[in-house]
C-alpha cells in the first residue's frame, strides 16, 4: 500500500511526455505518477547521499522536495556530491541544490532550510512531509531523525556510507523496526569513523543515495517490496550486495515501549556534548578548544603544535609554526620530541589527534593535548579565511 497522501490533479501534457517511461509501466501508470506529484519528501542533507537522491526524486516527478542543510559547498565535496558543481563552491548547499533541481525539473516545488536539524526544530520541519530521507553523516542526527519519525509516524529512508561500503534501510514504517531496534546505543565517539578522516569512494554515496530514492518512490506509489524490516549492505570494492532481516524490538525505547515521548539532546546522548562546547574557556585536561588555543597564542603562550595529518592536507591548510608528523610516522619522530614541553596535537576533525595524544601520554608526554574539532573547527571558529576541505 502507498503512503497515505492525496492523489494530485491530472498530469499536464508536458508532464505526460516527461514521465512517459513511468506511465507505460503497469506498476506505476498515471495513478502512481499522480501520487508522486502529490508527495512531499524531506531530504536531511544535500551532501553525498542527499545529492543523488534529490536528483532522482526530482526527475521522477516528486512534486515537493524539502532540503535541510546548513553547510556551504566546498571543493572537496565535488568528488561525490553531484548536485553541485565547481561554480557553486562557497554557495549554500541548499541554494545550489534548489537551482539544480529546478533546472532538471521545473515542475518540482523546492523548499530549502539552511539550518542544522536540531531537537528544537525537527518536529516542525518533519511534520509537513510524507517521507523523510536521512542523508546525514553523524550518529546524533540519525538518532534525532529516527525519534522524530517514530513520534510523527513518518517513514525514515536511511542511508550511510564509509570508505567502500554503504547500507540502507527503511525504518519507522508500519510495523517495521526503527533505527534504535538495530542500534540501541551509539558507539563511543573515539571509535566513530567518518568520511572526512577515513575517506569514501565517490560513487558509493551515489549507489546508496539512488537506493534511497528508489525506496522513497516505492513507498509513495505502493509498488514492489521495500527495505522495511531489512538492512541492505553494499560492498563496492568487491561489488557484493546482501540483505539482513531485521525485527522490531519490543523493548525498543522508541517504537517498542515508547518511552521516548519528546526529543532529547542527541549530541550529549552520543557523547559529543563535552567536546563540542562553544567555549573559549575549555582548556583543561588532555583537550583544548580552538578558541582557547587562539587566546593562548594571542598572549604569546604558544605550545608546540604538532600536525598529524598527511602531507597533502598540510599543503591545503595548517596552523602557523606547526610541525608536520603524519600519524603513522609518529613513532619514528618520538626521539625528536621533548617530553617536558606542552604540546597541542591536531588533525582534520580531532579523531586522529586524539589517538595520537593517548599514545603520546603512554610514552611519557604528560603535557600532550588534543585540539578538539581539529583544524576544521579552527577554520570555523577562529580563522574563517582558512581554506577548508
C-alpha positions, 0 to 999 in steps of 0.5 A: 500500500502507498503512503497515505497522501492525496492523489494530485490533479491530472498530469499536464501534457508536458508532464505526460511526455516527461514521465512517459517511461513511468506511465507505460509501466503497469506498476506505476501508470498515471495513478502512481505518477499522480501520487508522486506529484502529490508527495512531499519528501524531506531530504536531511542533507544535500551532501553525498547521499542527499545529492543523488537522491534529490536528483532522482526524486526530482526527475521522477516527478516528486512534486515537493522536495524539502532540503535541510542543510546548513553547510556551504559547498566546498571543493572537496565535496565535488568528488561525490556530491553531484548536485553541485558543481565547481561554480557553486563552491562557497554557495549554500548547499541548499541554494545550489541544490534548489537551482539544480533541481529546478533546472532538471525539473521545473515542475518540482516545488523546492523548499530549502532550510539552511539550518542544522536539524536540531531537537528544537526544530525537527518536529516542525520541519518533519511534520509537513512531509510524507517521507523523510530521507536521512542523508546525514553523516553523524550518529546524533542526527540519525538518532534525532531523525529516527525519534522524530519519525517514530513520534510523527509516524513518518517513514525514515529512508536511511542511508550511510556510507564509509570508505567502500561500503554503504547500507540502507534501510527503511525504518519507522514504517508500519510495523517495521523496526526503527533505527534504535531496534538495530542500534540501541546505543551509539558507539563511543565517539573515539571509535566513530569513523567518518568520511572526512578522516577515513575517506569514501569512494565517490560513487558509493554515496551515489549507489546508496543515495539512488537506493534511497530514492528508489525506496522513497518512490516505492513507498509513495506509489505502493509498488514492489517490496521495500527495505522495511524490516531489512538492512541492505549492505553494499560492498563496492570494492568487491561489488557484493550486495546482501540483505539482513532481516531485521525485527522490531524490538519490543523493548525498543525505547522508541517504537517498542515501549515508547518511552521516548515521548519528546526529543532529547539532546542527541549530541550529549546522548552520543557523547559529543556534548563535552567536546563540542562546547562553544567555549573559549574557556575549555582548556583543561585536561588532555583537550583544548578548544580552538578558541582557547588555543587562539587566546593562548597564542594571542598572549604569546603562550604558544605550545608546540603544535604538532600536525598529524595529518598527511602531507597533502592536507598540510599543503591545503591548510595548517596552523602557523609554526606547526610541525608536520608528523603524519600519524603513522610516522609518529613513532619514528619522530618520538626521539625528536620530541621533548617530553617536558614541553606542552604540546597541542596535537591536531588533525582534520576533525580531532579523531586522529589527534586524539589517538595520537595524544593517548599514545603520546601520554603512554610514552611519557608526554604528560603535557600532550593535548588534543585540539578538539574539532581539529583544524576544521573547527579552527577554520570555523571558529577562529580563522574563517579565511582558512581554506577548508576541505 
